[in-house]
């Protein structure tokens, strides 16, 4: 190859290949962005799943719509859950008229769930997620976790372990988001 051949402009054929590759990459990136954004829209709505209340009645999560809801996932052998339930009971006593509190338990028997929560002052609605359907739909892998849902059924935020002050702040954010 001579110096003059190295300096020649690229052929129209190689420019066409480059253009095709760039278009293909752009289409691929656009497709990925579309899929990710489409998935995030559906992930923001609380899934419609049946839970079982303390009396054995099946209740759909769709019944939570109509008021802002705090859903706390916990079970009795989870040490951070035990500490957190005391704070949840305290905040519920102060703010239960503003938002609905719900406890979701995927592991304990109804009797164990009620006794454990009662020992910590919990008086709000408790449900069993017997087949961990809600937990699975939400992709939850650690406990405790709390989901904040607006009155339209849209998930506003999610948090791990919360103390009373942090829970209060999250409820403020939920109430504000619910007014939009």
ABEGO torsion letter per residue (X at the ends): XBAAAAABBBBAAAAAAAAAAAAAAAAAAAAAAAAAAAAAAAAABBBBBBBBBAAGBBBBAAAABGBBBBBBBBBAABAAAAAAAAAAAAAAAAAAAABBBBBBBAABBAAAAAAAAAAAGBABBBBBBAAGAAAAAAGBABOBBBBBBBAAGBBABBBBBBBAAAAAAAAAAAAAAAAX
